[in-house]
Amino acid sequence: MYKKTNDGYRELSDIFGLFYNDVPSAFEVINTSRGDADFRETVIAEFETGEKSVLKLADNDFTFPEKIEMWRRTSEEYRKAGYYCPKIFPDKTGSYPVVQYKGHSCISYAEEFSPYRPAEYRSENASEEISAAEYEKEAWIMTAKIASKYFSYTDYPSAYCLFETFCPSDKTDEVLENALEWKKYAQTLPEEFRPQTERIWRLWTENRKKLETVYKKLPTSVFQADLNSTNILLDGSGKFVGVYDFNLCGKDVFLNYLFRETFYDDYKKELDAIFRRLKIVGEYYRFSEDEKQAALMLYRCLKPLWCNKLERLKKLENDTAAVGAYLNETERSLTEDIDFVLYMN
């Protein structure tokens, strides 16, 4: 907490003054950086009246004025659909200024302070009678409604993008990056597993090539693209009201988003969760024939070699029986004829 007597207060106060006329009594700083190349801080300004405002500061290669404008537009579209999202504001001149802060050249923007709390802080007291399954269902209904709008006001992809990169510094999309890490680790397994790991890799790459030929035909919309308990907003009774944190949002294929946001270590639990969500969103979104035909290929591209599956493999270490069972399950996920269409009608 930075108060008027702290050294850091003046630096933040000067930046805050670019956006607001009121003078805060204190600042709370939340660092959400991910390494030296992705510096991010959220600054919550507190006033003597008890009111609060938010300032966002970022030094990375995916935060720039055009992106922030896209985030602002997307949050507005979610509000138009009946869901709460904090408003995003430029400075007094209508721009998003670059400021010097903690040794970084940060682009800055302001945001409305949310009156709602994220689901991660949901307590188990009796006043919150709505279960996690219920508010997650409502969050997916919201997302299905956004998907059905087929928004096309931006070409910036979401962080879940396939066959393209999210950041200029990315060498490839995240799915391929994870798959290559899986392959690298699989090559360290005992020689007895080599034929199967090579077969798994061949199946995965062949499927990805097939998916790439149809993927661009799939309909898209513009999504918040980070639907987890840190960003899902609930009211005092635990009821779902909306989302915040749009810095990963962008254009995406709805099925890609849904599959990527549904992950379990257990093969069957993951499939069951995907089936449930397909049935939920199917009440509000009509899947095209192209989406139905691509669903199995998309699943086989996203799930078998994803990072959580690799972490699970690493934990097995020298247990050859467990490694063998894991590889059998992985190969099964690449060959089993899963009827996603049954849940998409």
Sequence and secondary structure as in RCSB ss.txt:
>XXXX:A:sequence
MYKKTNDGYRELSDIFGLFYNDVPSAFEVINTSRGDADFRETVIAEFETGEKSVLKLADNDFTFPEKIEMWRRTS
EEYRKAGYYCPKIFPDKTGSYPVVQYKGHSCISYAEEFSPYRPAEYRSENASEEISAAEYEKEAWIMTAKIASKY
FSYTDYPSAYCLFETFCPSDKTDEVLENALEWKKYAQTLPEEFRPQTERIWRLWTENRKKLETVYKKLPTSVFQA
DLNSTNILLDGSGKFVGVYDFNLCGKDVFLNYLFRETFYDDYKKELDAIFRRLKIVGEYYRFSEDEKQAALMLYR
CLKPLWCNKLERLKKLENDTAAVGAYLNETERSLTEDIDFVLYMN
>XXXX:A:secstr
 EETTSHHHHHHHHHHTTT SS  SEEEEEE   STT EEEEEEEE TTS EEEEEEEESTT SHHHHHHHHHHH
HHHHHTT B   EE  TTSS  EEEETTEEEEEEEEE  SSEEGGG   STT    HHHHHHHHHHHHHHHHTTT
  S   B TT SSS SSTT SS HHHHHHHHHHHHHTTS GGGHHHHHHHHHHHHHHHHHHHHHHTTS EEEE  
  STTTEEE TTS EEEE   TT EEEEHHHHHHHT   SSHHHHHHHHHHHHHHHTTT    HHHHHHHHHHHH
HHSTT HHHHHHHHHHTT HHHHHHHHHHHHHHHHS   GGGGT 
